[in-house]
Structure formats: C-alpha cells, structure tokens
C-alpha cells in the first residue's frame, strides 16, 4: 500500500509540475482580460468583450481577502496551467466593498502588470500595449461580493527576487498585490515582447 501511495504521489507531481515556467528575455504583454458585471454606457463600442465575467464571492475565495475593499490577491501555491506546456498560478481581484467598482480597460485588458524588486526599487517586467483605435477604450465593472479569477505564468531566470502586481484603477488609486518570491532575467526590464498586427481589426503595434 505504501508503495502504491508513493507512486501515486510521483504521478501527481509529474502532472502538476511537468509544465515549464517561462524563461524569457523580454517584458510580457499584458494578459489579464476581464468581462464586466455592468455595461459601460459611455463607451464608443466595438471593443473586444471578454467572457471572463466576475463571479459571486464564495466563502473560500472570501478568506483570501482580509479587507473590505477592492484588493488583488496572488496565490502562487494554487498551481494551474497558463497555456499549453506553461505552468501558472492564480491571481484574484476581489471586491468586498459596499460599492460597484469601475476599472479602465483596452479591449477588456486590465491595466494590470507584474513588477520586480530590483536594486532597491520596484520595476515593471510586463507592459500594456496601446491601441490606436478609440473604440478599444472602455471600462469594466465588478459588483460588491464578486471576484475575477485569472491565471498568470510562472517565470524563471537568473536573478532571484520578489514580485508583485500593480493595478491602475484611476488617477487617485493604484493597487498592489501581496509580494511573492520568484526569479527573472535582467533583459525583462527593458525589451518588450512586441506584436505584429494581424489585420485591420487588430489596432495594436506593440
């Protein structure tokens, strides 16, 4: 019986950890896409609408947030798949306040990016591309006692340090997640991943 349990544990570890962390030498483009609980009546329309809608807060997810505000929570221990062959972990935006919150977005992409603590200051290692089309810009909304569920890729590199995520909400409010350990490559501080438009309906050059 003990041998069977041992082999089962090995099998589970291979399934969970067989994927690789990203080892890149450039800033990743923003990848946090969010649907909305309320229509943005002021938007021009024509933007990409993501299906990752806010969910009703459960008792389990509620335990992750200890405040009664909008909050970003990173759970590096909740391992999942970012994309095929790439390991990831969970990131939550939780609204335990008593009001609906409005967040700016470009084609449903939130202004949310990862930062690294390097040479005694926080620096971006992810970036947000800019659309040349005004229709791309709009807002998404999250109601009280709702949350967004995201997956971020695991990173690895030559430099061990701390990470966090930064969320721009408006001119008066920028939120930061809890800190967590990881590693990165120095070139991730400068060079951008880049992007080539695939047609007239793709308004991004970076």
Secondary structure, 3 states (H helix, E strand, C coil): CHHHHHHHHHHHHHHHHCCECECCCCEEECCCECCCCCCCCCCCCCCCCCCCCCEECCHHHHCCCCCCCEEEEEEEEEEEEEECCEEEEEEEEEECCCCCEEEEEECCEECEEEEEEECCEEEECEECCCECCHHHEEEEEECCCEEEEEEEECECCCEEEEEEEEEEEECCEEEECCCEEEEECHHHHCCECCCCCCCCCCCECC
